[in-house]
Structure formats: structure tokens, C-alpha cells
Amino acid sequence: MSGGGMTVRLKVWRQGRGESRGRLVEYGVEGVSPDMSFLEMLDLLNRSPTLEGKEPVAFDNDCREGICGTCCLVINGQAHGKEKGTTVCQLHMRHFRDGETIVIEPWRAKAFPVIKDLIVDRSAFDNIILSGGFISVSTGSAIDANALPIGKKEADLSFDAAACIGCGACVAACPNASAMLFVSAKISQFAHLPQGQPERNRRAARMVSAMDGAGFGSCTNIGECEAACPKEISVKNIALMNRDFLRASFCAEA
């Protein structure tokens, strides 16, 4: 590595809006600091075309703190890159070699159509949440936090499931483009709490139905979803979801 920083070669997926065909385009980026995040490196890539009035590479991002889930990229064939439990915005260039070629693509799934370049439409996840990923029953006014005891085990399981940021890495990593890890996490975070019980059956039935309607694939227990998840959501949530869905299939209220 020279005193001016690293040099990396990029193969970036470029695709226009709509149904236009895309292709990988090669770029060279010089002066990359090992302390840069991956998104800061893409900002550096876009500096020249922006100043020259050319179309920069479109990519999605927001918080850059690993909590919003919008920095959804496939890097060298792996969702969010090779570092376990890490989002793209928290992936740093020190994990790459000087002179390395890096292939950058968007999520690949029928339910996540490409909007432009590296940006995909993940509104299918929003529609799944709207179908039942909430508590709508009236619980009256707020009560003291200690008035409704919840065991630590159940509280921890709920909290772990609620850590899902809805990025879609599970879908991108799954060969079937299944969204079951995401949906099961959103079901489990309520299933472990007393407040989630009144609508538990209905929630499972409606969210699974919305997932299937969006065109996501089926789960075949490969486990890539858990491996790629930046929040390391457990596939055990899928088992809970399957049990709730089976129970819901026998309940008229669902």
C-alpha cells in the first residue's frame, strides 16, 4: 500500500430505472484509507463523476450506524460482505487488500426489484408488517413497568428477535429468496410477550400470507439466512412461526 492509501478495483452493478438491463461496470478507486467504511469508499468513487456532471453510482444508506438496514449490498457474493454480524456501513476497508477486485451487486430477489443500480425496492417487507406486525388491541392506559412480570428468558428472546432491522440480507443470502427469518423475527418479538397474545394466531396467519403473496420463496433449512444476518437472528424463530401458523390454520379468527 502506498502512502496515498489503498487502490481497489470495483465491478459495480449499473442498471437504469424500470425494466432496463443491467451490467457490471469496472472502476478504479485510489486513495482509499483502511479506516474508511465501505460506504465512504463508495462516496469517494462518486466524487469524480459528480464533479464531472456524470451519473454517480446509486446506492441506499441512511444512519450509517448499523441500525437502519438500508445499506443492502452483496459484496463478493455475500450479503453485507464477509464480516459476520456486520452491516455494509460498518464494514471497513481494512478488511480488503490493496489492489483487490471487489464485486458489488444489489439484493437478488423477485420480491426486491431493482430501482436503480444498487438500490432495490424493499417495500414488500413494509407490506408484511402492515399485514399484522403490530399490536392493535386496546390495552388501556400505561401501567407501571413492574406490574406485568415477564420472565427474563422470554424477555431476552423477544429482545433478540426485535433486533431484526429488516435489511433483507436473509432474502439475499437464501438460494430460495425466502423471507422467513425476517417474518419469524417480527412474529416472535410479540409471541414472547403477554401483550402479543390476543392477536398471536391472527398475526401469524396474516403475515405468512402476505409473505407468500409478495413472491418470496420457501425455506429449505439451509441456514444461510442466519449466517448472513447482521444482527445474528436465530433460525429458531422460524420454528416458532411455523408452530403459530399451524395453530392459526385451525382457528377461525385468523
C-alpha positions as CSV (number, residue, x, y, z in Angstrom):
1,M,0.0,0.0,0.0
2,S,1.4,3.4,-1.0
3,G,1.5,6.4,1.3
4,G,-1.6,7.7,-0.5
5,G,-3.8,4.8,0.7
6,M,-5.1,1.7,-0.9
7,T,-6.2,1.2,-4.5
8,V,-9.2,-1.0,-5.2
9,R,-10.8,-2.2,-8.4
10,L,-14.6,-2.3,-8.4
11,K,-17.1,-4.2,-10.5
12,V,-20.3,-2.4,-9.8
13,W,-23.8,-3.3,-11.0
14,R,-25.3,-0.5,-13.0
15,Q,-28.9,-0.5,-14.0
16,G,-31.3,2.2,-15.1
17,R,-34.8,2.6,-13.8
18,G,-37.6,0.3,-14.8
19,E,-37.1,-2.9,-16.7
20,S,-33.8,-1.9,-18.4
21,R,-31.0,-4.5,-18.4
22,G,-28.1,-4.1,-16.1
23,R,-24.4,-4.9,-16.3
24,L,-21.2,-4.9,-14.2
25,V,-19.0,-1.8,-14.8
26,E,-15.4,-1.6,-13.7
27,Y,-14.0,1.3,-11.8
28,G,-10.7,2.1,-10.1
29,V,-10.6,4.0,-6.8
30,E,-7.4,5.4,-5.4
31,G,-6.5,6.9,-2.0
32,V,-8.7,4.6,0.0
33,S,-8.0,4.8,3.7
34,P,-8.1,1.4,5.5
35,D,-10.2,3.3,8.2
36,M,-12.9,4.2,5.7
37,S,-16.2,2.4,5.9
38,F,-17.4,0.7,2.7
39,L,-19.9,3.4,2.1
40,E,-17.3,6.1,2.5
41,M,-15.3,4.3,-0.2
42,L,-18.4,4.5,-2.5
43,D,-18.7,8.2,-1.7
44,L,-15.1,8.5,-2.8
45,L,-15.9,6.6,-6.0
46,N,-18.8,9.0,-6.7
47,R,-16.8,12.2,-6.2
48,S,-15.3,12.3,-9.7
49,P,-18.5,11.6,-11.7
50,T,-20.4,14.1,-9.6
51,L,-17.9,16.9,-10.2
52,E,-17.9,16.0,-13.9
53,G,-21.6,16.1,-14.2
54,K,-21.9,12.3,-14.8
55,E,-24.3,9.9,-13.3
56,P,-22.9,8.6,-9.9
57,V,-23.5,5.1,-8.7
58,A,-26.8,5.0,-6.9
59,F,-26.8,3.1,-3.5
60,D,-29.0,3.3,-0.5
61,N,-28.0,4.4,3.0
62,D,-29.2,6.3,6.0
63,C,-28.0,6.0,9.6
64,R,-24.5,4.6,8.8
65,E,-24.6,3.2,12.3
66,G,-25.7,-0.4,11.6
67,I,-29.3,0.1,12.8
68,C,-31.5,1.1,9.9
69,G,-30.9,-1.8,7.4
70,T,-30.8,0.3,4.2
71,C,-27.2,-0.3,3.2
72,C,-28.1,-3.5,1.5
73,L,-25.3,-4.7,-0.8
74,V,-24.0,-8.0,-2.0
75,I,-20.2,-7.8,-1.8
76,N,-18.1,-10.5,-3.5
77,G,-21.2,-12.7,-3.4
78,Q,-22.0,-12.3,0.3
79,A,-24.8,-10.2,1.7
80,H,-23.3,-7.2,3.7
81,G,-19.8,-8.7,2.9
82,K,-17.6,-11.3,4.6
83,E,-17.6,-10.0,8.2
84,K,-20.0,-11.8,10.5
85,G,-22.7,-9.7,12.2
86,T,-21.8,-6.5,10.3
87,T,-23.8,-4.2,8.0
88,V,-22.2,-2.6,5.0
89,C,-21.9,0.8,6.6
90,Q,-19.9,-0.8,9.5
91,L,-17.7,-2.8,7.1
92,H,-14.3,-1.1,6.9
93,M,-11.8,-1.2,4.1
94,R,-9.1,-2.7,6.3
95,H,-10.8,-6.0,5.6
96,F,-9.8,-5.7,2.0
97,R,-6.4,-5.9,0.3
98,D,-4.6,-3.2,-1.6
99,G,-5.3,-3.9,-5.3
100,E,-8.2,-6.2,-4.6
101,T,-11.1,-6.5,-7.0
102,I,-14.5,-6.1,-5.3
103,V,-17.8,-7.1,-6.9
104,I,-20.8,-5.1,-5.7
105,E,-24.3,-6.1,-6.6
106,P,-27.8,-5.4,-5.3
107,W,-30.1,-7.9,-3.4
108,R,-31.2,-10.5,-5.9
109,A,-34.9,-11.5,-5.3
110,K,-38.1,-11.3,-7.3
111,A,-39.8,-9.6,-4.4
112,F,-37.0,-6.9,-4.3
113,P,-37.0,-5.4,-7.8
114,V,-34.0,-3.1,-8.7
115,I,-35.0,0.6,-8.6
116,K,-31.6,1.8,-9.9
117,D,-28.0,0.5,-9.8
118,L,-27.6,-0.9,-6.2
119,I,-31.0,0.3,-4.8
120,V,-33.8,-2.2,-4.5
121,D,-37.5,-1.8,-3.6
122,R,-37.9,-3.5,-0.2
123,S,-41.5,-2.3,0.3
124,A,-42.6,-6.0,0.4
125,F,-41.2,-6.0,3.9
126,D,-43.3,-3.0,4.8
127,N,-46.4,-4.6,3.4
128,I,-45.8,-7.7,5.6
129,I,-45.5,-5.6,8.7
130,L,-48.7,-3.7,7.7
131,S,-50.5,-7.1,7.5
132,G,-50.0,-7.8,11.2
133,G,-46.7,-6.9,12.6
134,F,-48.1,-4.8,15.4
135,I,-50.3,-4.8,18.5
136,S,-53.7,-3.2,17.8
137,V,-55.8,-4.4,20.8
138,S,-56.7,-1.7,23.4
139,T,-54.6,-2.2,26.5
140,G,-55.9,0.9,28.3
141,S,-53.6,3.5,29.9
142,A,-49.9,2.7,30.6
143,I,-49.3,0.8,33.7
144,D,-46.2,0.6,35.9
145,A,-43.4,-1.4,34.2
146,N,-43.2,-3.9,37.0
147,A,-46.9,-4.6,37.2
148,L,-46.8,-7.1,34.4
149,P,-44.0,-9.6,35.2
150,I,-42.2,-11.1,32.3
151,G,-39.6,-13.8,32.8
152,K,-36.0,-13.0,31.8
153,K,-35.8,-15.8,29.3
154,E,-38.9,-14.7,27.5
155,A,-37.8,-11.1,27.6
156,D,-34.4,-11.9,26.2
157,L,-35.9,-14.0,23.4
158,S,-38.3,-11.1,22.5
159,F,-35.5,-8.6,22.6
160,D,-33.2,-10.8,20.4
161,A,-36.0,-11.2,17.8
162,A,-36.8,-7.4,17.9
163,A,-33.1,-6.7,17.0
164,C,-34.0,-7.5,13.3
165,I,-33.5,-4.4,11.3
166,G,-35.4,-5.6,8.2
167,C,-32.5,-5.2,5.8
168,G,-33.3,-8.2,3.7
169,A,-29.9,-9.9,3.9
170,C,-31.7,-13.2,4.8
171,V,-33.5,-13.0,1.5
172,A,-30.4,-12.1,-0.5
173,A,-28.4,-15.0,1.1
174,C,-31.1,-17.6,0.7
175,P,-31.0,-19.6,-2.6
176,N,-34.8,-19.6,-2.5
177,A,-35.1,-15.9,-1.7
178,S,-37.1,-16.8,1.4
179,A,-38.1,-14.1,3.9
180,M,-38.9,-16.5,6.7
181,L,-36.2,-15.3,9.1
182,F,-37.4,-11.7,8.8
183,V,-41.1,-12.6,9.2
184,S,-40.4,-15.1,12.0
185,A,-38.4,-12.4,13.9
186,K,-41.3,-9.9,13.6
187,I,-43.7,-12.6,14.8
188,S,-41.5,-13.8,17.7
189,Q,-40.9,-10.4,19.2
190,F,-44.6,-10.3,20.1
191,A,-45.1,-14.0,20.7
192,H,-42.9,-13.9,23.7
193,L,-44.7,-11.1,25.4
194,P,-48.1,-11.0,27.1
195,Q,-49.2,-8.0,25.0
196,G,-48.8,-10.1,21.9
197,Q,-51.0,-13.0,22.9
198,P,-54.5,-11.7,21.9
199,E,-53.6,-11.4,18.2
200,R,-51.0,-14.1,18.1
201,N,-52.8,-16.5,15.8
202,R,-54.2,-13.8,13.5
203,R,-50.7,-12.2,13.3
204,A,-49.0,-15.4,12.1
205,A,-51.7,-16.2,9.6
206,R,-51.8,-12.7,8.0
207,M,-48.0,-12.1,8.0
208,V,-47.2,-15.5,6.4
209,S,-50.0,-14.9,3.8
210,A,-48.5,-11.5,3.0
211,M,-45.0,-13.0,2.7
212,D,-46.3,-15.7,0.2
213,G,-48.3,-13.1,-1.7
214,A,-45.2,-10.9,-2.2
215,G,-43.4,-13.7,-4.1
216,F,-40.7,-14.8,-1.6
217,G,-39.5,-18.4,-1.8
218,S,-39.9,-21.2,0.7
219,C,-37.5,-22.2,3.5
220,T,-35.5,-25.4,3.0
221,N,-33.4,-25.1,6.2
222,I,-30.1,-24.2,4.6
223,G,-29.3,-21.7,7.3
224,E,-27.6,-19.1,5.1
225,C,-30.1,-16.5,6.4
226,E,-28.8,-16.7,10.0
227,A,-25.2,-16.7,8.8
228,A,-25.7,-13.5,6.7
229,C,-27.9,-11.7,9.2
230,P,-26.0,-8.6,10.6
231,K,-28.0,-8.9,13.9
232,E,-27.5,-12.7,14.0
233,I,-31.2,-13.5,14.3
234,S,-31.7,-17.2,15.2
235,V,-33.4,-19.6,12.8
236,K,-35.2,-20.9,16.0
237,N,-37.7,-18.1,15.4
238,I,-38.7,-19.9,12.2
239,A,-39.8,-22.9,14.2
240,L,-41.9,-20.7,16.5
241,M,-43.5,-19.1,13.5
242,N,-44.3,-22.5,11.9
243,R,-46.0,-23.6,15.1
244,D,-48.0,-20.4,15.4
245,F,-49.0,-20.6,11.7
246,L,-50.1,-24.2,12.1
247,R,-52.2,-23.3,15.2
248,A,-53.7,-20.4,13.3
249,S,-54.8,-22.6,10.5
250,F,-57.2,-24.3,12.9
251,C,-58.6,-21.0,14.3
252,A,-61.4,-19.2,12.5
253,E,-60.4,-15.8,13.9
254,A,-57.2,-15.8,11.8
